[in-house]
Amino acid sequence: MRKVFCRKYQQELEGLPTPPYPGPQGQDIYENVSKQAWQEWQARQVRLINEKALSMINPDDRKYLTEQMQKFFNNEDTDEAEGFVPPEA
């Protein structure tokens, strides 16, 4: 199991098996984001795409999601789907 120091959780956690997509941004995520944080981002991304009716064909929508993803991994305020209630831990 590969470990990374996760940017989001500020601790060493299991890393992704491969970069999530090509290029420098995919490599940065591979090296600095845990598998757990990536899975949480994917769930949030799906909610944002569905709630805001985003299209991955639209460059502005892709840019918006990329900005939200960076904020999420950096523990900055991010948009949330309207009416979303996180499950109780």
Biotite code that builds the C-alpha atoms (Angstrom):
import biotite.structure as struc

atoms = struc.array([
    struc.Atom([0.000, 0.000, 0.000], chain_id="A", res_id=1, res_name="MET", atom_name="CA", element="C"),
    struc.Atom([1.369, 3.372, -1.067], chain_id="A", res_id=2, res_name="ARG", atom_name="CA", element="C"),
    struc.Atom([1.278, 6.198, 1.512], chain_id="A", res_id=3, res_name="LYS", atom_name="CA", element="C"),
    struc.Atom([1.132, 9.944, 0.903], chain_id="A", res_id=4, res_name="VAL", atom_name="CA", element="C"),
    struc.Atom([1.072, 12.936, 3.206], chain_id="A", res_id=5, res_name="PHE", atom_name="CA", element="C"),
    struc.Atom([-2.472, 14.107, 2.461], chain_id="A", res_id=6, res_name="CYS", atom_name="CA", element="C"),
    struc.Atom([-2.858, 17.842, 1.846], chain_id="A", res_id=7, res_name="ARG", atom_name="CA", element="C"),
    struc.Atom([-6.480, 17.775, 3.052], chain_id="A", res_id=8, res_name="LYS", atom_name="CA", element="C"),
    struc.Atom([-6.048, 15.735, 6.235], chain_id="A", res_id=9, res_name="TYR", atom_name="CA", element="C"),
    struc.Atom([-2.447, 16.726, 7.069], chain_id="A", res_id=10, res_name="GLN", atom_name="CA", element="C"),
    struc.Atom([-1.459, 13.164, 7.854], chain_id="A", res_id=11, res_name="GLN", atom_name="CA", element="C"),
    struc.Atom([0.005, 10.136, 6.146], chain_id="A", res_id=12, res_name="GLU", atom_name="CA", element="C"),
    struc.Atom([-2.740, 8.067, 4.547], chain_id="A", res_id=13, res_name="LEU", atom_name="CA", element="C"),
    struc.Atom([-3.190, 5.534, 1.771], chain_id="A", res_id=14, res_name="GLU", atom_name="CA", element="C"),
    struc.Atom([-2.509, 7.066, -1.634], chain_id="A", res_id=15, res_name="GLY", atom_name="CA", element="C"),
    struc.Atom([-4.147, 6.525, -4.991], chain_id="A", res_id=16, res_name="LEU", atom_name="CA", element="C"),
    struc.Atom([-2.830, 3.580, -7.043], chain_id="A", res_id=17, res_name="PRO", atom_name="CA", element="C"),
    struc.Atom([-2.355, 5.793, -10.134], chain_id="A", res_id=18, res_name="THR", atom_name="CA", element="C"),
    struc.Atom([-2.753, 9.491, -11.010], chain_id="A", res_id=19, res_name="PRO", atom_name="CA", element="C"),
    struc.Atom([-6.486, 10.221, -11.446], chain_id="A", res_id=20, res_name="PRO", atom_name="CA", element="C"),
    struc.Atom([-5.861, 11.940, -14.783], chain_id="A", res_id=21, res_name="TYR", atom_name="CA", element="C"),
    struc.Atom([-2.917, 12.894, -16.992], chain_id="A", res_id=22, res_name="PRO", atom_name="CA", element="C"),
    struc.Atom([-0.734, 15.956, -16.664], chain_id="A", res_id=23, res_name="GLY", atom_name="CA", element="C"),
    struc.Atom([0.764, 17.956, -13.811], chain_id="A", res_id=24, res_name="PRO", atom_name="CA", element="C"),
    struc.Atom([-2.511, 18.306, -11.901], chain_id="A", res_id=25, res_name="GLN", atom_name="CA", element="C"),
    struc.Atom([-3.103, 14.547, -11.914], chain_id="A", res_id=26, res_name="GLY", atom_name="CA", element="C"),
    struc.Atom([0.480, 13.998, -10.732], chain_id="A", res_id=27, res_name="GLN", atom_name="CA", element="C"),
    struc.Atom([0.045, 16.581, -7.941], chain_id="A", res_id=28, res_name="ASP", atom_name="CA", element="C"),
    struc.Atom([-3.099, 14.807, -6.723], chain_id="A", res_id=29, res_name="ILE", atom_name="CA", element="C"),
    struc.Atom([-1.324, 11.432, -6.939], chain_id="A", res_id=30, res_name="TYR", atom_name="CA", element="C"),
    struc.Atom([1.550, 12.710, -4.791], chain_id="A", res_id=31, res_name="GLU", atom_name="CA", element="C"),
    struc.Atom([-0.369, 14.873, -2.282], chain_id="A", res_id=32, res_name="ASN", atom_name="CA", element="C"),
    struc.Atom([-3.957, 13.654, -1.912], chain_id="A", res_id=33, res_name="VAL", atom_name="CA", element="C"),
    struc.Atom([-5.059, 10.489, -0.115], chain_id="A", res_id=34, res_name="SER", atom_name="CA", element="C"),
    struc.Atom([-7.388, 7.897, -1.551], chain_id="A", res_id=35, res_name="LYS", atom_name="CA", element="C"),
    struc.Atom([-9.928, 8.868, 1.132], chain_id="A", res_id=36, res_name="GLN", atom_name="CA", element="C"),
    struc.Atom([-9.858, 12.578, 0.212], chain_id="A", res_id=37, res_name="ALA", atom_name="CA", element="C"),
    struc.Atom([-10.107, 11.741, -3.517], chain_id="A", res_id=38, res_name="TRP", atom_name="CA", element="C"),
    struc.Atom([-13.172, 9.541, -2.923], chain_id="A", res_id=39, res_name="GLN", atom_name="CA", element="C"),
    struc.Atom([-14.801, 12.282, -0.831], chain_id="A", res_id=40, res_name="GLU", atom_name="CA", element="C"),
    struc.Atom([-14.100, 14.818, -3.582], chain_id="A", res_id=41, res_name="TRP", atom_name="CA", element="C"),
    struc.Atom([-15.615, 12.503, -6.209], chain_id="A", res_id=42, res_name="GLN", atom_name="CA", element="C"),
    struc.Atom([-18.842, 12.245, -4.214], chain_id="A", res_id=43, res_name="ALA", atom_name="CA", element="C"),
    struc.Atom([-18.985, 16.042, -3.775], chain_id="A", res_id=44, res_name="ARG", atom_name="CA", element="C"),
    struc.Atom([-18.225, 16.563, -7.460], chain_id="A", res_id=45, res_name="GLN", atom_name="CA", element="C"),
    struc.Atom([-21.148, 14.323, -8.469], chain_id="A", res_id=46, res_name="VAL", atom_name="CA", element="C"),
    struc.Atom([-23.481, 16.298, -6.184], chain_id="A", res_id=47, res_name="ARG", atom_name="CA", element="C"),
    struc.Atom([-22.263, 19.604, -7.661], chain_id="A", res_id=48, res_name="LEU", atom_name="CA", element="C"),
    struc.Atom([-22.604, 18.354, -11.251], chain_id="A", res_id=49, res_name="ILE", atom_name="CA", element="C"),
    struc.Atom([-26.134, 17.099, -10.618], chain_id="A", res_id=50, res_name="ASN", atom_name="CA", element="C"),
    struc.Atom([-27.345, 20.023, -8.509], chain_id="A", res_id=51, res_name="GLU", atom_name="CA", element="C"),
    struc.Atom([-25.926, 22.737, -10.742], chain_id="A", res_id=52, res_name="LYS", atom_name="CA", element="C"),
    struc.Atom([-26.594, 20.851, -14.017], chain_id="A", res_id=53, res_name="ALA", atom_name="CA", element="C"),
    struc.Atom([-22.954, 21.176, -15.048], chain_id="A", res_id=54, res_name="LEU", atom_name="CA", element="C"),
    struc.Atom([-21.725, 19.846, -18.382], chain_id="A", res_id=55, res_name="SER", atom_name="CA", element="C"),
    struc.Atom([-18.243, 18.392, -18.741], chain_id="A", res_id=56, res_name="MET", atom_name="CA", element="C"),
    struc.Atom([-18.306, 19.593, -22.364], chain_id="A", res_id=57, res_name="ILE", atom_name="CA", element="C"),
    struc.Atom([-18.497, 23.211, -21.162], chain_id="A", res_id=58, res_name="ASN", atom_name="CA", element="C"),
    struc.Atom([-14.990, 24.614, -20.405], chain_id="A", res_id=59, res_name="PRO", atom_name="CA", element="C"),
    struc.Atom([-16.405, 27.038, -17.800], chain_id="A", res_id=60, res_name="ASP", atom_name="CA", element="C"),
    struc.Atom([-18.051, 24.160, -15.908], chain_id="A", res_id=61, res_name="ASP", atom_name="CA", element="C"),
    struc.Atom([-14.812, 22.149, -15.960], chain_id="A", res_id=62, res_name="ARG", atom_name="CA", element="C"),
    struc.Atom([-12.884, 25.210, -14.719], chain_id="A", res_id=63, res_name="LYS", atom_name="CA", element="C"),
    struc.Atom([-15.423, 25.711, -11.916], chain_id="A", res_id=64, res_name="TYR", atom_name="CA", element="C"),
    struc.Atom([-15.066, 22.082, -10.798], chain_id="A", res_id=65, res_name="LEU", atom_name="CA", element="C"),
    struc.Atom([-11.268, 22.301, -10.903], chain_id="A", res_id=66, res_name="THR", atom_name="CA", element="C"),
    struc.Atom([-11.377, 25.415, -8.704], chain_id="A", res_id=67, res_name="GLU", atom_name="CA", element="C"),
    struc.Atom([-13.757, 23.716, -6.270], chain_id="A", res_id=68, res_name="GLN", atom_name="CA", element="C"),
    struc.Atom([-11.533, 20.634, -6.178], chain_id="A", res_id=69, res_name="MET", atom_name="CA", element="C"),
    struc.Atom([-8.432, 22.681, -5.294], chain_id="A", res_id=70, res_name="GLN", atom_name="CA", element="C"),
    struc.Atom([-10.328, 24.519, -2.552], chain_id="A", res_id=71, res_name="LYS", atom_name="CA", element="C"),
    struc.Atom([-11.624, 21.188, -1.184], chain_id="A", res_id=72, res_name="PHE", atom_name="CA", element="C"),
    struc.Atom([-8.132, 19.665, -0.986], chain_id="A", res_id=73, res_name="PHE", atom_name="CA", element="C"),
    struc.Atom([-6.747, 22.870, 0.563], chain_id="A", res_id=74, res_name="ASN", atom_name="CA", element="C"),
    struc.Atom([-9.500, 22.984, 3.217], chain_id="A", res_id=75, res_name="ASN", atom_name="CA", element="C"),
    struc.Atom([-10.896, 26.258, 1.902], chain_id="A", res_id=76, res_name="GLU", atom_name="CA", element="C"),
    struc.Atom([-14.606, 27.055, 1.715], chain_id="A", res_id=77, res_name="ASP", atom_name="CA", element="C"),
    struc.Atom([-16.254, 25.272, -1.209], chain_id="A", res_id=78, res_name="THR", atom_name="CA", element="C"),
    struc.Atom([-19.687, 25.278, -2.722], chain_id="A", res_id=79, res_name="ASP", atom_name="CA", element="C"),
    struc.Atom([-22.052, 22.548, -1.625], chain_id="A", res_id=80, res_name="GLU", atom_name="CA", element="C"),
    struc.Atom([-25.110, 21.184, -3.321], chain_id="A", res_id=81, res_name="ALA", atom_name="CA", element="C"),
    struc.Atom([-28.221, 23.047, -2.129], chain_id="A", res_id=82, res_name="GLU", atom_name="CA", element="C"),
    struc.Atom([-30.088, 21.176, 0.563], chain_id="A", res_id=83, res_name="GLY", atom_name="CA", element="C"),
    struc.Atom([-27.335, 18.602, 1.046], chain_id="A", res_id=84, res_name="PHE", atom_name="CA", element="C"),
    struc.Atom([-27.214, 17.303, 4.604], chain_id="A", res_id=85, res_name="VAL", atom_name="CA", element="C"),
    struc.Atom([-24.033, 15.389, 5.453], chain_id="A", res_id=86, res_name="PRO", atom_name="CA", element="C"),
    struc.Atom([-24.616, 11.988, 7.041], chain_id="A", res_id=87, res_name="PRO", atom_name="CA", element="C"),
    struc.Atom([-24.088, 11.950, 10.770], chain_id="A", res_id=88, res_name="GLU", atom_name="CA", element="C"),
    struc.Atom([-20.810, 10.335, 11.810], chain_id="A", res_id=89, res_name="ALA", atom_name="CA", element="C"),
])
